[in-house]
Amino acid sequence: MAGARGDESDAALWLEVLSGTTASFGVIYDRHRRQVFRKAFVMTGDVSDAEEVVAIVFLEVWRRRKDVRIVEGSLLPWLYTTAGLVALNLERAKRRHRIALAKLPAPVPEPDVAAAVAETVDGLEELRALRDALSRLNPRERMVVQLCLMDGLTLSQAAAALDLPVGTVKSRLHRAREKLRELLGGSRPASTGGSLLEEVSRESGRQAGGAAAR
């Protein structure tokens, strides 16, 4: 029975959700929760934060089920867009919390703890560079980068999810790539954000090759 439900399209399942069939919502959740978690983890860099994002996203999906948009037969573009917004809101809340904590006296770590922290920080250097570069984009550019380069949506899928013309998404993505190439420079792809860094690097190489040919 589960296999049969798994063969149904998102659009068909969502019609059942709208009619009040909660079992169909469970199928949607099982089908897409891993992809939503992956996106949330890339954005937050924290397992517990990513799990919180997933919970909020699917709560929003259920709460706003009459407003959900199916894009080219899939619910993923809407889920990705919602996850991006939820993660940004969570980061703003955490930033406010960090500012409040920064006003408190900092504890002096023990030497062995300090060494362990330093080792972890070294391993996250490239991820920090990626997240810092993304934070320097404006929110509209950051969203198209997340959808098109990190989540792998096509321009038309991203445009439908954001309710924008394809040309607008394309121009925002072009400007964002230019900024990321400048910000990331010689950064090497990190395991968590490698796909984005590699995409920017490939685009930069293509442009450089074209310029040399001319």
N, C-alpha and C positions, 0 to 999 in steps of 0.2 A: 504493500500500500504506500509506504514511504517513497519507494522508487517511482511509483506512478505519479505521486504528487510532485516529486522532484523533476519530472519531465514537463510539467506545466510551465508556461511562460509567466514572467513577472506580471504582464498585463492581465492575463487570465486570473491569476491569483489575487491581484489587487481588486478586480471586480468583486470577487468573493469577500475580500476584506471590507469593502464598502457596503456590502450587503449584511455585514455583521458576523462573518465567519472567522472567528479568532484562530482556528486551526490553520487557516491559510496565512495569517500573519506569522505564525510560528514557522511555517515553511520559508517565508521570506527572510525571517531573522536567521534561521540556520544556513540559508543559502549565502547571505551577504555579510554576516557579522565578522568573518575573518578579514575580508577586504577592508571593511570599515576600521577594524582594529589596526591593520597594517598602516593605513593612512594616518590614523590618530597617533600611532607610535612614532612615525617619522616626524610628525609635526611637534609632538610634545617631548619625545625622547625619554618617556617614563611609562612603565607598564601600568601602574595604578592610574595615572592620568589618562592613558589611552583607554583603559577599561571604563573609566568614568565618562569619557567622550562617547564611547559606544552605547552605554546605557542611556545617556541623554539623547543621542541621535534617534534611537529606536523609540524612546518615549515621545519625542517630537513627531516621528513618523506616525505613531498611533494617534497622538493628539490632533495633528493636522492632516489626517488621512484624506480628507476631502480636497485638500489643496495640493497633494503630492502630484508631481509630474512624472509620467513615464516617458523616457527619451529613447526613441528607436527600440521600443520593446523592453527596455531595461530600467530598473529602479536605481541602479548604481550611480548614475550622474547626480541624481537628486540627493542620494545618501552621501556621496563624496562632498558635494557643495555644503550640505548641512554639517557634516563632520568638520569641514574647514572652518566654518563660522563658530561652531561650538568650541573648537580647540583654541581659536583666537580669543574668544571670551574667557576661557579658562586661563590662558596665559596672562591676560590683563589682570584677572583677579589675583593670580599668583604674584604678579609684579607688584601690585599694591601691598600684598602681604610681605614681600621681600623688603620693600621700602620701609615698612613698619618695623621689621626685624632689624634692619640695618641701624636703626636708632638705638638698639640695645648694645651693651658692651660685648665684644666678641670673645668667646672662650679661647684659651691657649691650648691647642691640641697636643697630645702626647707625641713623641718623636715617631713611634711606629705607625700611629694613625696618620700622621702627616705624610709619611713615605707612601703609604697605601693610597691616600688621596691623590698625591702627585702622580703616581703611576696611572691611576684611572684617568686623570685629567689629560695626560699625554696621549692616551688612546682615543680621547674624544676631541682632539684638536681640530681635525678636519670637519667633524660634524658641527663643531662650534662655528667654524668658518662658513659652512653652508647655511646654518640657521641665522648667523649674523648677516650674511648677504641677503637672505630672504627678508629679514626684518627691515632692510633698508629700501625695499621696494614699497611702493604705495599699496594699500590694500587691494585695489582693483588689479594691479599687475601681479601681486602675490597670488591672488586667487586663480588667475589663468595659468600661471606657472604650475601651481599645485594640480590643477585639473589636467592640463595638457602634457606637462613634462613629468610630473611625479605619478599621476594616476593613469596616464596613458589614454585619456579621452581624445577623440578627434576634435578638430575645430568645430564641426557642426554639433557634436554632442555637448561640448562645453558651452557653445552659444545657446543651445536649447535649454541647458540646465540653468544658465544665468539669465535667460530671457533677453539676449542681446543679438544684434546682427553678427554674422560670421566675420564680416570685415572688421568690426570693432574688436572682437576677440583676437583676430590675427594681428592687428596693429598693436594691441596691448602686449601680446606675446613677443612681438618683435622688439618693442622697447624694453621689455623685461630681460630678454636675452642679451641685449646690448649692455644693460646695466650689470647683469650677472657676470658676463665675460670680463668686464672691467673690475668688478669687486673680487671675483674669485681668482683671477690671474693664473698663477701657476699652481693652484690647489690641486692635489691629487684626489681622485675619487675615494670617498670613504665608503665602508660597507653599507652604512645606513642610508646615505644619500648619494651613492654612486651613480644611480641612473640619471639623476638630474645633472650632476657634474659632467658625466660622460656626454650627455646630450648637448650641453653648452659647449664642451670642448670640441665635439664633432662639428657643430655649427660654426665655431670659430675657425677650425681647420678648413672647412669648405670655403669660407669667405677668404681666408688667406690664400688658398690655392687659386681661387678665381682671380684675386688681385694680381698674383704672380703671373698668371697666364696672360692677363691684359698687358 
